[in-house]
């Protein structure tokens, strides 16, 4: 490539410095000058290498790459040794027994006018396990009444950890009705 070098007379020295600085690039091309610039002098000797420049600032971190595929599952380890045998447990008496409350009698209302919920015709019976026993179930017994079967069971449930409670209402009964709570007790000692 042909390159023409042109500079104002007051800038001739600057042009020479430019040519020396870029001599490595310019020597590969054909150079020409105008007017009083004249021909380029011979290349001088290479100067000493300058001191190393300061280190530049660190660039920004690039984006994180995608996660690679999951590796294969490793082999199963060897089975550990068997532990020592624990002490023998104690044997507990798990006998179940039944406890009945004394029969309780609800008077009969003998008419619809008495109405369900009248306390005068209600009775509650509770059967309780002995100390060292736990209530695990329960129920009740209604004594048969030959006159009618009008008693209503209000509830039947475990009353506490050791009892079972039942309540009846005999407001519509023509005569008295007996109820007796029963509880199933488990020995826990």
Buried (B, 14 or more C-beta within 10 A) or exposed (E): EEEEBEBEEEEBEEBBEBBBEEEEEBEEEEBEBEEEBEEBEEEEEEEEEEEEEEEEEEEEEEEEEEEEEEEEEEEEEEEEEEEEEEEEEEEEEEEEEEBEBEEBEBBBBBEEEBEBEBEEBBBBBBBBBEEEBBBBEBBBBBEEBEEBEBBBEBEBEBBEEBBBBBBBBBBBBBBBBBBBBBBBBBBEE
